[in-house]
Amino acid sequence: MEPKKGKKSWLGPGAITTDLTIKEIRKRVEAAIKDVPHAVGMNHHMGSKATEDERVMKMF
């Protein structure tokens, strides 16, 4: 998830950024869940910008 400070280039593949459409965010989240099917949660790590964006978080 996109941080407030730092570069988008620091993020790995499938990162959630505030410039993505809701459709693309959903696609990336679903792909991540498929990659780790036993996961019970998620960690936003550096994602303060994304987690503060109501539009992005409503998707969850």
C-alpha positions, -999 to 999 in steps of 0.1 A, spaced: 0 0 0 11 35 -9 29 54 18 26 92 25 64 95 24 86 76 1 85 65 -35 60 44 -53 90 26 -69 97 12 -34 65 -8 -36 65 -44 -49 43 -58 -76 6 -56 -70 9 -26 -47 -23 -7 -38 -20 30 -47 -44 58 -45 -44 64 -82 -58 30 -90 -95 24 -99 -116 4 -75 -118 -23 -101 -80 -26 -102 -77 -25 -64 -102 -53 -61 -83 -73 -87 -50 -69 -68 -65 -77 -34 -82 -108 -48 -49 -119 -65 -30 -114 -32 -56 -135 -13 -53 -163 -39 -15 -162 -35 -18 -168 2 -51 -186 7 -45 -194 44 -40 -158 54 -65 -144 79 -56 -107 76 -35 -81 59 -7 -57 69 -5 -23 53 31 -18 64 39 15 47 4 21 35 -6 53 54 -16 72 23 -38 44 10 -53 37 44 -62 73 48 -80 74 15 -117 67 21 -123 58 -15 -96 31 -14 -106 17 20 -144 15 12 -134 -13 -11 -124 -34 18 
